[in-house]
Amino acid sequence: MHSIPTTPCKKHIKSLANLAIAAFIVSLSLAATANPLDKARKAAEALKSVGVGGSPAGTTALPAGFIAVSSSGMNWDSAQAFCKQQGGRLPLIAGRDRLSNDPPPPNGTPVDGFGSIGGRWPAGLPIGRYWTGVVSASSSNSSWVMSYYDNTSRILFGDNRAGNNTLSAACVR
């Protein structure tokens, strides 16, 4: 069995000193290159905070015609405020903010961002139900809603905009 000396000899001291100098030199060279790495890391983090096309992080680009889509459900007043904060508004149907529910707007009626009632669902827009900025001419407490059905945009009537219904907001300019 070999014994370990309790007091280092000159050979060990010189070896330890060389290791310390080498470690110091490596740390200096890493410090000199850390700045470009930090810049690259910060750039990558900045890209993570905004998704493709300026949409929220973790999402793909917004469908054509939309400037923002809420990540959670909200009541009609909150959806209006959300879109206004984004620099837009809720979609109108046939360019109007008030429509009769008798008869309802037919298929082919234009809807901002959605194309038209009965048309294909906008590619890239999450499936769901979305508030419009259109209220019923017969009941100011009801709003028209765009909804997904079998890959088409359908219109629904009667969601109580003054109540606790929470739907998504898809904002347009």
C-alpha positions, -999 to 999 in steps of 0.1 A, spaced: 0 0 0 13 34 -9 12 62 16 1 98 6 25 124 18 10 149 42 32 178 31 34 184 -6 68 183 -22 81 209 -47 71 187 -76 35 186 -64 34 223 -57 47 231 -92 21 207 -107 -7 223 -87 4 258 -97 5 248 -134 -31 234 -131 -42 267 -114 -26 287 -142 -42 265 -169 -76 268 -153 -72 306 -151 -63 308 -188 -93 286 -198 -116 308 -177 -103 339 -194 -108 324 -229 -143 314 -219 -151 348 -206 -139 364 -238 -163 342 -259 -192 344 -234 -204 377 -249 -212 363 -283 -229 333 -267 -249 356 -244 -260 376 -275 -271 344 -293 -289 331 -262 -307 365 -257 -317 365 -294 -331 329 -291 -351 339 -260 -365 369 -278 -376 347 -306 -394 324 -281 -414 352 -267 -431 359 -300 -443 331 -323 -443 329 -360 -457 359 -377 -459 380 -345 -485 357 -330 -483 347 -293 -455 323 -282 -461 287 -290 -485 294 -319 -483 295 -356 -490 325 -377 -524 340 -374 -548 333 -403 -552 360 -429 -576 387 -419 -570 384 -381 -547 406 -360 -551 387 -327 -568 357 -312 -575 354 -275 -559 325 -257 -588 320 -233 -626 325 -233 -641 358 -222 -675 375 -221 -686 398 -250 -676 431 -233 -641 417 -225 -638 404 -261 -646 439 -273 -620 455 -250 -594 428 -259 -598 436 -296 -597 473 -290 -565 469 -270 -550 449 -300 -558 478 -323 -588 461 -339 -624 450 -333 -646 420 -333 -657 408 -368 -688 423 -384 -713 403 -405 -720 419 -439 -703 451 -426 -731 456 -400 -730 456 -362 -768 449 -358 -787 421 -376 -822 406 -373 -824 370 -362 -856 365 -383 -845 354 -409 -808 347 -400 -782 357 -424 -779 331 -452 -749 310 -462 -725 331 -483 -730 363 -462 -695 378 -457 -680 378 -422 -648 398 -415 -618 374 -412 -640 343 -415 -648 347 -452 -684 339 -453 -711 320 -434 -710 284 -446 -675 289 -461 -644 270 -452 -631 275 -417 -601 298 -417 -568 278 -419 -548 282 -388 -577 295 -366 -582 272 -336 -615 253 -337 -640 269 -314 -667 295 -310 -659 332 -315 -678 364 -307 -687 387 -334 -693 425 -330 -729 420 -342 -759 422 -318 -794 411 -325 -817 438 -337 -845 422 -316 -825 416 -284 -796 438 -274 -785 410 -249 -778 386 -277 -749 384 -301 -741 364 -332 -713 339 -329 -691 322 -355 -686 285 -348 -668 256 -363 -688 228 -379 -675 201 -402 -646 224 -414 -670 253 -422 -678 285 -405 -713 285 -391 -732 312 -375 -750 308 -342 -775 331 -326 -785 337 -290 -754 337 -270 -761 360 -241 -735 387 -244 -746 402 -211 -742 369 -192 -714 346 -182 -708 330 -216 -671 328 -223 -661 325 -259 -629 333 -278 -622 366 -295 -607 367 -330 -599 403 -338 -598 421 -372 -588 456 -383 
